[in-house]
Amino acid sequence: MSPDSPLLKSLTFFLARLDECLPLGEKTVLYVGGGAAVLLAFDGKLGTVDVDFIGEKTGVLQQLSEVAGKGSELHRETEYYVDVVPPGLFPQEWGWRDRARTVDVPGVARIELKTLELHDLILSKLRRFGGKDRQDVRDLCDRSEFDVEILRARYAQARLRFDRDEREKIDENFHYIEREILAVDRTVFD
Protein backbone atom coordinates (compact mmCIF):
# COMPACT_ATOMS: atom_id res chain seq x y z
CA MET A 1 0.00 0.00 0.00
CA SER A 2 1.22 3.43 -0.85
CA PRO A 3 2.33 5.52 2.14
CA ASP A 4 -0.09 8.14 0.77
CA SER A 5 -3.08 5.81 1.18
CA PRO A 6 -5.72 7.50 3.37
CA LEU A 7 -6.22 4.23 5.30
CA LEU A 8 -2.53 3.90 6.08
CA LYS A 9 -2.13 7.60 6.88
CA SER A 10 -4.94 7.55 9.44
CA LEU A 11 -3.63 4.35 11.05
CA THR A 12 -0.12 5.82 11.17
CA PHE A 13 -1.48 8.95 12.85
CA PHE A 14 -3.21 6.83 15.51
CA LEU A 15 -0.05 4.79 16.15
CA ALA A 16 2.03 7.97 16.46
CA ARG A 17 -0.44 9.29 19.04
CA LEU A 18 -0.15 6.00 20.97
CA ASP A 19 3.61 6.30 20.81
CA GLU A 20 3.38 9.69 22.56
CA CYS A 21 1.71 7.98 25.54
CA LEU A 22 4.83 6.00 26.39
CA PRO A 23 7.94 7.29 28.17
CA LEU A 24 11.12 7.99 26.25
CA GLY A 25 13.84 5.41 26.54
CA GLU A 26 13.86 1.75 25.65
CA LYS A 27 11.45 0.69 22.91
CA THR A 28 8.36 -1.29 23.82
CA VAL A 29 7.73 -4.26 21.53
CA LEU A 30 4.07 -4.66 20.60
CA TYR A 31 2.65 -7.43 18.41
CA VAL A 32 -0.10 -6.45 15.98
CA GLY A 33 -2.60 -8.77 14.34
CA GLY A 34 -5.90 -8.38 12.54
CA GLY A 35 -6.72 -5.81 9.90
CA ALA A 36 -4.09 -3.37 11.20
CA ALA A 37 -1.35 -5.96 10.52
CA VAL A 38 -2.73 -6.52 7.02
CA LEU A 39 -2.64 -2.75 6.36
CA LEU A 40 0.80 -2.16 7.87
CA ALA A 41 2.75 -5.11 6.48
CA PHE A 42 0.83 -6.67 3.60
CA ASP A 43 -0.63 -3.84 1.51
CA GLY A 44 -4.14 -4.35 2.86
CA LYS A 45 -7.03 -2.86 0.97
CA LEU A 46 -9.67 -2.87 3.70
CA GLY A 47 -9.99 -0.50 6.60
CA THR A 48 -10.25 -1.37 10.26
CA VAL A 49 -11.17 0.55 13.41
CA ASP A 50 -9.61 -1.70 16.02
CA VAL A 51 -5.89 -2.18 16.35
CA ASP A 52 -5.37 -5.69 17.71
CA PHE A 53 -2.39 -5.89 20.04
CA ILE A 54 -1.61 -9.49 20.95
CA GLY A 55 -0.91 -10.20 24.59
CA GLU A 56 -2.33 -10.00 28.07
CA LYS A 57 -4.09 -6.84 29.20
CA THR A 58 -1.44 -5.87 31.74
CA GLY A 59 1.41 -3.35 31.89
CA VAL A 60 1.79 -1.29 28.72
CA LEU A 61 -1.19 -2.93 27.01
CA GLN A 62 -3.39 -2.05 29.99
CA GLN A 63 -2.10 1.53 29.87
CA LEU A 64 -2.72 1.84 26.12
CA SER A 65 -6.20 0.33 26.54
CA GLU A 66 -7.05 3.00 29.09
CA VAL A 67 -5.74 5.84 26.92
CA ALA A 68 -6.96 4.58 23.55
CA GLY A 69 -9.57 1.89 24.17
CA LYS A 70 -13.04 1.84 22.67
CA GLY A 71 -14.91 5.02 23.57
CA SER A 72 -11.77 6.90 24.67
CA GLU A 73 -10.99 10.46 23.66
CA LEU A 74 -8.30 9.18 21.27
CA HIS A 75 -10.83 6.76 19.75
CA ARG A 76 -13.28 9.60 19.16
CA GLU A 77 -10.51 11.77 17.69
CA THR A 78 -8.98 9.19 15.34
CA GLU A 79 -11.78 6.59 14.92
CA TYR A 80 -9.26 3.88 15.93
CA TYR A 81 -9.06 2.09 19.24
CA VAL A 82 -6.80 -0.41 20.98
CA ASP A 83 -8.13 -3.93 21.33
CA VAL A 84 -5.97 -6.33 23.36
CA VAL A 85 -6.42 -9.91 22.23
CA PRO A 86 -4.87 -12.96 23.91
CA PRO A 87 -2.55 -15.07 21.76
CA GLY A 88 -5.30 -17.72 21.64
CA LEU A 89 -4.53 -19.61 18.47
CA PHE A 90 -0.82 -20.03 19.08
CA PRO A 91 1.02 -21.39 22.09
CA GLN A 92 3.88 -19.12 23.19
CA GLU A 93 6.49 -21.81 22.63
CA TRP A 94 5.38 -22.33 19.05
CA GLY A 95 7.47 -19.49 17.68
CA TRP A 96 4.98 -16.99 16.26
CA ARG A 97 6.75 -14.17 18.10
CA ASP A 98 10.06 -15.13 16.48
CA ARG A 99 8.44 -15.09 13.04
CA ALA A 100 6.74 -11.70 13.52
CA ARG A 101 8.09 -8.98 11.29
CA THR A 102 9.08 -5.49 12.40
CA VAL A 103 7.27 -2.67 10.64
CA ASP A 104 8.64 0.84 10.56
CA VAL A 105 5.96 3.46 11.04
CA PRO A 106 6.72 7.16 10.58
CA GLY A 107 6.38 9.10 13.83
CA VAL A 108 6.60 5.99 16.01
CA ALA A 109 9.83 5.93 18.03
CA ARG A 110 8.95 4.41 21.41
CA ILE A 111 7.10 1.38 20.09
CA GLU A 112 8.63 -1.40 18.03
CA LEU A 113 5.67 -2.73 16.06
CA LYS A 114 5.78 -6.33 14.96
CA THR A 115 3.07 -7.85 12.81
CA LEU A 116 2.21 -11.50 12.61
CA GLU A 117 3.98 -13.38 9.84
CA LEU A 118 1.82 -13.98 6.74
CA HIS A 119 0.77 -17.60 7.47
CA ASP A 120 0.24 -16.91 11.17
CA LEU A 121 -1.92 -13.91 10.27
CA ILE A 122 -4.07 -16.05 7.96
CA LEU A 123 -4.57 -18.62 10.72
CA SER A 124 -5.46 -15.90 13.22
CA LYS A 125 -8.45 -15.01 11.02
CA LEU A 126 -10.02 -18.49 11.25
CA ARG A 127 -11.84 -18.08 14.54
CA ARG A 128 -14.16 -15.22 13.51
CA PHE A 129 -13.84 -15.60 9.69
CA GLY A 130 -16.40 -12.98 8.67
CA GLY A 131 -16.58 -11.36 5.25
CA LYS A 132 -13.71 -8.93 5.86
CA ASP A 133 -11.58 -11.75 7.27
CA ARG A 134 -12.21 -13.83 4.17
CA GLN A 135 -11.20 -10.96 1.90
CA ASP A 136 -8.04 -10.38 3.93
CA VAL A 137 -7.22 -14.09 3.68
CA ARG A 138 -7.86 -14.05 -0.07
CA ASP A 139 -5.49 -11.09 -0.48
CA LEU A 140 -2.83 -12.66 1.77
CA CYS A 141 -2.97 -15.96 -0.15
CA ASP A 142 -2.26 -14.04 -3.37
CA ARG A 143 1.10 -12.83 -2.09
CA SER A 144 4.28 -14.34 -3.53
CA GLU A 145 5.58 -15.47 -0.11
CA PHE A 146 2.46 -17.55 0.59
CA ASP A 147 3.04 -21.32 0.77
CA VAL A 148 0.08 -23.67 1.22
CA GLU A 149 2.23 -26.37 2.84
CA ILE A 150 3.45 -23.97 5.55
CA LEU A 151 -0.16 -22.96 6.20
CA ARG A 152 -1.27 -26.60 6.45
CA ALA A 153 1.57 -27.60 8.78
CA ARG A 154 0.98 -24.68 11.12
CA TYR A 155 -2.75 -25.22 11.18
CA ALA A 156 -2.35 -28.95 11.92
CA GLN A 157 -0.47 -27.96 15.10
CA ALA A 158 -2.69 -25.03 16.07
CA ARG A 159 -6.01 -26.85 15.75
CA LEU A 160 -5.09 -29.26 18.52
CA ARG A 161 -5.44 -26.43 21.06
CA PHE A 162 -9.21 -26.22 20.63
CA ASP A 163 -11.97 -28.33 22.09
CA ARG A 164 -13.87 -30.57 19.69
CA ASP A 165 -16.79 -28.23 18.96
CA GLU A 166 -14.60 -25.22 18.27
CA ARG A 167 -12.16 -27.35 16.27
CA GLU A 168 -14.94 -28.51 13.95
CA LYS A 169 -15.96 -24.92 13.22
CA ILE A 170 -12.38 -23.79 12.64
CA ASP A 171 -11.65 -26.87 10.49
CA GLU A 172 -14.66 -25.89 8.39
CA ASN A 173 -13.22 -22.39 7.94
CA PHE A 174 -9.81 -23.82 7.03
CA HIS A 175 -11.41 -26.13 4.46
CA TYR A 176 -13.25 -23.12 3.02
CA ILE A 177 -9.84 -21.50 2.37
CA GLU A 178 -8.60 -24.66 0.66
CA ARG A 179 -11.74 -25.08 -1.45
CA GLU A 180 -12.85 -21.53 -2.28
CA ILE A 181 -9.65 -19.49 -2.17
CA LEU A 182 -6.84 -21.89 -3.02
CA ALA A 183 -8.73 -24.51 -5.07
CA VAL A 184 -6.66 -27.33 -3.55
CA ASP A 185 -7.60 -30.71 -2.13
CA ARG A 186 -8.98 -30.73 1.37
CA THR A 187 -6.57 -31.65 4.17
CA VAL A 188 -7.62 -34.69 6.20
CA PHE A 189 -6.78 -34.32 9.87
CA ASP A 190 -6.38 -37.20 12.34
NORLIN-V501708 format. One record per run of one state. SS is the DSSP state (h for helix, s for strand, l for the rest). FROM is the first residue (numbers start at 0). LEN is the number of residues. Records with the same first field share a line. If there is no record, write none. Layout:
SS=FROM-LEN ; FROM-LEN
This chain:
l=0-5 ; 20-7 ; 41-8 ; 54-4 ; 68-4 ; 78-2 ; 85-6 ; 94-1 ; 99-1 ; 103-7 ; 115-2 ; 124-6 ; 141-6 ; 161-2 ; 182-8
h=5-15 ; 33-8 ; 58-10 ; 72-6 ; 91-3 ; 95-4 ; 117-7 ; 130-11 ; 147-14 ; 163-19
s=27-6 ; 49-5 ; 80-5 ; 100-3 ; 110-5
